[in-house]
Amino acid sequence: MRIGGSEKQPWFALLLAPFLILIWSSGCAGNGGNEYRLVFYSDRDGDADIYTMDTDGGDIRQLTNDPGRDYEAKASADGRSLVFGSQRAGGENGLLYVMNVDGSNVRQLTKADPGETVTDEYPDWSPDGQRVVFQHTTKKGDDAPESDLWLVDVNDGSLTQLTNTPGIWDSTPAFAADGQSVLFESNRNGGDFELYRLRLDDMQLTRLTESKGIETEAKESPDGQHIAFASQRDGDFDVYLMNSDGSDPRPLTVNDAADRCPQWSPDGKRISFISDRDGNLEIYMMNADGSDQRRLTNSPGSDEVPDWITVH
């Protein structure tokens, strides 16, 4: 059988042609052939709302436009749902909501009890998409605020408290790659904020870092081998990488600005983060080894806390 010759194509090639065209077009359609998009929040239009964009910074789409502040959106592993914080209910409370990845079908996930001010933030999906871990901060009257870690079932809204540490600040939780533990930061040892791992089956706690300065925003790589995090150990915030057991920490960014909020791409090849190195907070991306750092957004407001969406 010659290509470009005069011989007739066999019958099976003629039958397969439409299916091959369909497969090729579906792989290149939809999001311009992009495998991922980024979701983030921005006050570029005056108040904080949720946006998405391509991984090159193009095709920015606004998903929410509510008078209340919408913040810290996270995508489920299947790329179909977003969980985010919002003050749209009015007052000072910030609660969690879930919506479709296109911004439709918004529904409330957490609520505030009477007599207290609540801020639910830093949500993160379990790998199976059934639960969300989050930081739950409460304040009653003139009492000092308390911050602990909670789980919420996205199907029935049932809650599970993971930490209960009066006078201690537990925050910025994230599921480990296998869903069996949660990474978070805490000042429970009486000094600066350090990173910990909480195993969910027996609540065993392991300290991962011990340094001067704040350690925060730990995210485990999809293969479970490494943790990206923000650290102030050298004076200003930079993005660091360490092994999943806390060993061999090394910087990925080195500058006089604040680089924070690292987030792995689902394939583990890239890390998104925020930085004010060019003046105000913008979204950046780099390879997982710290190379090829580049800015993705350029707006007069602050663009913050990017996360990755798998495109279907």
C-alpha positions as CSV (number, residue, x, y, z in Angstrom):
1,M,0.0,0.0,0.0
2,R,1.6,3.3,-1.1
3,I,0.8,6.7,0.4
4,G,0.3,9.3,-2.4
5,G,0.3,6.6,-5.0
6,S,-2.4,5.4,-7.3
7,E,-3.5,2.3,-5.5
8,K,-6.8,2.3,-3.7
9,Q,-7.0,2.6,0.1
10,P,-8.2,-0.6,1.8
11,W,-11.7,-0.7,3.0
12,F,-10.8,-0.7,6.7
13,A,-8.8,2.5,6.3
14,L,-11.8,4.2,4.8
15,L,-14.0,3.0,7.8
16,L,-11.4,4.1,10.4
17,A,-10.9,7.6,8.9
18,P,-13.9,9.3,10.5
19,F,-13.1,7.8,13.9
20,L,-9.4,8.9,13.6
21,I,-10.5,12.4,12.7
22,L,-12.9,12.5,15.7
23,I,-10.2,11.3,18.1
24,W,-7.7,13.8,16.8
25,S,-10.2,16.7,16.9
26,S,-11.3,15.9,20.5
27,G,-7.8,15.9,21.7
28,C,-7.2,19.4,20.2
29,A,-10.6,20.9,20.8
30,G,-12.2,22.6,23.8
31,N,-9.4,24.4,25.5
32,G,-7.2,25.0,22.5
33,G,-5.4,21.7,23.1
34,N,-4.4,22.7,26.6
35,E,-4.4,19.9,29.2
36,Y,-4.8,22.2,32.2
37,R,-6.2,25.6,33.2
38,L,-5.5,27.6,36.3
39,V,-8.1,28.9,38.8
40,F,-7.2,31.9,41.0
41,Y,-8.8,34.8,42.8
42,S,-8.2,38.5,41.9
43,D,-9.4,41.9,42.9
44,R,-8.6,43.3,39.5
45,D,-12.2,44.6,39.1
46,G,-12.5,46.1,42.5
47,D,-13.5,43.2,44.8
48,A,-12.2,39.6,45.0
49,D,-13.7,37.1,42.5
50,I,-12.8,33.8,41.1
51,Y,-11.2,33.5,37.6
52,T,-9.7,30.9,35.4
53,M,-7.1,31.1,32.6
54,D,-4.9,29.1,30.3
55,T,-1.5,28.1,31.6
56,D,0.1,30.7,29.4
57,G,-2.0,33.5,31.1
58,G,-4.4,33.8,28.2
59,D,-8.2,33.3,27.9
60,I,-9.0,34.8,31.3
61,R,-12.6,34.0,32.4
62,Q,-14.4,35.5,35.4
63,L,-16.5,32.8,37.2
64,T,-18.0,34.8,40.1
65,N,-19.2,38.4,40.3
66,D,-20.7,38.7,43.8
67,P,-20.5,41.8,46.1
68,G,-19.0,39.6,48.7
69,R,-15.3,38.5,48.6
70,D,-14.7,35.2,46.8
71,Y,-11.3,33.7,47.5
72,E,-9.0,30.6,47.5
73,A,-10.6,28.3,44.9
74,K,-9.4,24.8,44.6
75,A,-10.2,22.3,41.9
76,S,-11.3,18.7,42.4
77,A,-9.0,16.1,41.0
78,D,-11.4,15.2,38.2
79,G,-11.5,18.9,37.1
80,R,-15.3,19.2,37.4
81,S,-15.8,21.1,40.6
82,L,-14.4,24.0,42.6
83,V,-14.5,24.7,46.3
84,F,-13.9,28.3,47.4
85,G,-14.4,30.7,50.3
86,S,-16.8,33.5,50.1
87,Q,-18.4,36.3,52.2
88,R,-21.4,36.4,49.9
89,A,-23.8,35.5,52.8
90,G,-23.2,38.9,54.2
91,G,-21.6,40.1,57.4
92,E,-18.1,39.1,58.4
93,N,-18.4,35.4,58.0
94,G,-16.4,33.7,55.3
95,L,-17.9,30.3,54.4
96,L,-17.1,27.5,51.9
97,Y,-19.1,27.0,48.7
98,V,-18.9,24.5,45.8
99,M,-19.6,25.2,42.2
100,N,-19.1,23.6,38.8
101,V,-15.9,24.4,37.1
102,D,-17.7,26.9,34.8
103,G,-19.1,28.8,37.7
104,S,-22.6,27.3,37.6
105,N,-24.6,25.5,40.3
106,V,-23.1,27.3,43.4
107,R,-24.1,25.8,46.7
108,Q,-23.1,26.5,50.3
109,L,-21.0,23.9,52.0
110,T,-20.3,25.3,55.6
111,K,-22.2,27.6,57.9
112,A,-21.7,29.8,60.9
113,D,-23.3,29.2,64.3
114,P,-25.1,32.1,65.9
115,G,-23.0,34.3,68.1
116,E,-19.7,33.7,66.4
117,T,-17.7,35.0,63.5
118,V,-16.4,32.3,61.2
119,T,-13.7,32.3,58.6
120,D,-13.4,29.1,56.6
121,E,-10.4,29.2,54.3
122,Y,-7.6,27.2,52.6
123,P,-9.9,24.4,51.4
124,D,-8.3,21.4,49.7
125,W,-10.0,18.4,48.1
126,S,-9.4,14.8,49.0
127,P,-8.0,12.8,46.0
128,D,-11.4,11.0,45.7
129,G,-13.3,14.2,45.6
130,Q,-15.5,13.2,48.6
131,R,-14.2,15.5,51.3
132,V,-12.6,18.9,51.8
133,V,-10.1,19.8,54.5
134,F,-10.0,23.4,55.6
135,Q,-9.0,25.9,58.2
136,H,-11.9,26.9,60.5
137,T,-11.3,30.1,62.4
138,T,-13.9,31.2,65.0
139,K,-14.2,34.3,67.2
140,K,-16.8,34.7,69.9
141,G,-17.3,38.2,71.4
142,D,-14.1,39.6,72.7
143,D,-12.4,36.3,72.9
144,A,-9.3,35.7,70.9
145,P,-9.8,33.8,67.6
146,E,-9.2,30.1,67.5
147,S,-8.0,28.2,64.4
148,D,-8.3,24.5,63.8
149,L,-8.5,22.0,61.0
150,W,-11.8,20.4,59.9
151,L,-13.1,18.0,57.3
152,V,-16.4,18.5,55.5
153,D,-18.2,15.8,53.4
154,V,-19.2,17.4,50.1
155,N,-22.2,15.2,49.7
156,D,-24.0,15.6,53.0
157,G,-22.1,18.5,54.6
158,S,-21.2,16.4,57.7
159,L,-18.2,17.8,59.6
160,T,-15.2,16.2,61.4
161,Q,-12.9,18.2,63.6
162,L,-9.2,17.2,63.1
163,T,-7.4,19.4,65.6
164,N,-8.6,21.1,68.8
165,T,-5.8,23.2,70.1
166,P,-6.9,26.3,72.2
167,G,-4.4,29.1,71.9
168,I,-2.6,27.4,69.0
169,W,-3.0,28.3,65.4
170,D,-3.3,25.3,63.0
171,S,-3.7,26.4,59.4
172,T,-3.3,26.0,55.6
173,P,-4.1,22.3,55.4
174,A,-3.7,20.2,52.3
175,F,-4.3,16.5,51.6
176,A,-1.3,14.3,50.9
177,A,-1.1,12.7,47.5
178,D,-2.6,9.4,48.7
179,G,-5.3,11.0,50.8
180,Q,-4.2,9.3,54.0
181,S,-2.7,12.3,55.8
182,V,-3.0,16.1,55.9
183,L,-0.1,18.6,55.8
184,F,-0.5,21.8,57.7
185,E,1.4,24.6,59.6
186,S,1.2,25.2,63.3
187,N,2.9,27.2,66.1
188,R,2.1,24.4,68.6
189,N,5.7,24.0,69.6
190,G,5.7,27.6,71.0
191,G,8.0,29.1,68.3
192,D,7.6,30.0,64.7
193,F,5.1,28.2,62.4
194,E,6.4,24.8,61.3
195,L,5.1,22.1,59.0
196,Y,3.4,18.9,60.2
197,R,1.8,15.8,58.8
198,L,-1.3,14.4,60.5
199,R,-2.2,10.8,59.7
200,L,-5.9,10.4,59.4
201,D,-6.3,6.8,60.4
202,D,-4.7,7.1,63.9
203,M,-4.2,10.9,64.2
204,Q,-0.4,10.4,64.5
205,L,1.4,13.7,64.2
206,T,4.8,14.1,62.6
207,R,6.8,17.3,62.5
208,L,8.4,18.0,59.1
209,T,10.4,21.2,59.6
210,E,12.4,22.9,62.3
211,S,13.9,26.3,61.3
212,K,13.9,30.0,62.1
213,G,11.1,31.8,60.3
214,I,7.6,30.8,59.1
215,E,7.1,27.6,57.1
216,T,3.7,27.5,55.4
217,E,1.5,26.3,52.5
218,A,2.9,22.8,52.1
219,K,1.8,20.8,49.0
220,E,2.8,17.2,48.3
221,S,3.8,16.3,44.8
222,P,1.4,14.0,42.9
223,D,3.8,11.1,43.2
224,G,4.1,11.6,47.0
225,Q,7.9,12.0,46.9
226,H,8.3,15.7,47.5
227,I,6.7,18.7,49.3
228,A,6.7,22.3,47.9
229,F,6.3,25.0,50.5
230,A,6.8,28.6,51.3
231,S,9.5,29.5,53.8
232,Q,10.8,32.6,55.5
233,R,14.0,30.8,56.9
234,D,16.3,33.1,54.9
235,G,14.6,36.4,55.7
236,D,11.9,36.7,53.0
237,F,9.4,34.2,51.6
238,D,10.7,31.8,48.9
239,V,9.4,28.6,47.5
240,Y,11.3,25.5,48.7
241,L,11.3,21.8,47.9
242,M,12.0,19.0,50.3
243,N,11.5,15.2,50.5
244,S,8.1,14.1,51.8
245,D,9.7,13.2,55.1
246,G,11.0,16.7,55.6
247,S,14.6,16.0,54.6
248,D,16.8,17.8,52.1
249,P,15.1,21.2,51.9
250,R,16.4,23.5,49.1
251,P,15.1,26.7,47.6
252,L,13.4,26.9,44.2
253,T,13.2,30.7,44.2
254,V,15.8,33.1,45.5
255,N,15.1,36.8,45.5
256,D,14.2,39.7,47.8
257,A,10.5,39.5,47.0
258,A,7.8,37.3,48.6
259,D,7.2,34.0,46.7
260,R,4.4,32.0,48.1
261,C,1.5,29.6,47.6
262,P,3.2,26.8,45.5
263,Q,0.9,24.4,43.8
264,W,1.9,21.3,41.7
265,S,0.5,20.6,38.3
266,P,-1.3,17.3,38.2
267,D,1.5,15.7,36.2
268,G,4.1,16.9,38.7
269,K,6.2,18.7,36.1
270,R,5.4,22.4,37.0
271,I,4.6,24.5,40.0
272,S,2.5,27.6,40.1
273,F,3.0,30.3,42.8
274,I,2.5,34.0,43.5
275,S,5.1,36.7,43.8
276,D,5.3,40.4,44.3
277,R,8.8,40.5,42.6
278,D,7.4,42.9,39.9
279,G,5.5,45.2,42.3
280,N,2.2,43.6,43.1
281,L,1.0,40.1,43.6
282,E,0.9,38.2,40.3
283,I,0.8,34.5,39.3
284,Y,4.0,32.8,38.1
285,M,4.9,29.4,37.0
286,M,8.2,27.4,37.0
287,N,9.4,23.9,36.3
288,A,9.4,21.5,39.3
289,D,13.2,22.0,39.6
290,G,12.8,25.8,39.8
291,S,13.9,26.6,36.2
292,D,12.0,28.7,33.7
293,Q,10.3,31.0,36.1
294,R,7.8,33.3,34.3
295,R,5.0,35.6,35.0
296,L,1.5,34.7,33.8
297,T,-0.7,37.7,34.9
298,N,-0.2,41.4,34.8
299,S,-3.1,43.3,36.4
300,P,-3.4,46.4,38.6
301,G,-4.9,44.3,41.4
302,S,-3.6,41.3,43.2
303,D,-3.9,37.8,41.6
304,E,-3.5,35.1,44.2
305,V,-3.5,31.4,45.2
306,P,-3.5,29.6,41.8
307,D,-4.6,26.0,41.4
308,W,-4.6,23.6,38.5
309,I,-7.7,22.4,36.7
310,T,-7.6,19.2,34.6
311,V,-9.4,20.0,31.3
312,H,-11.9,17.5,29.8
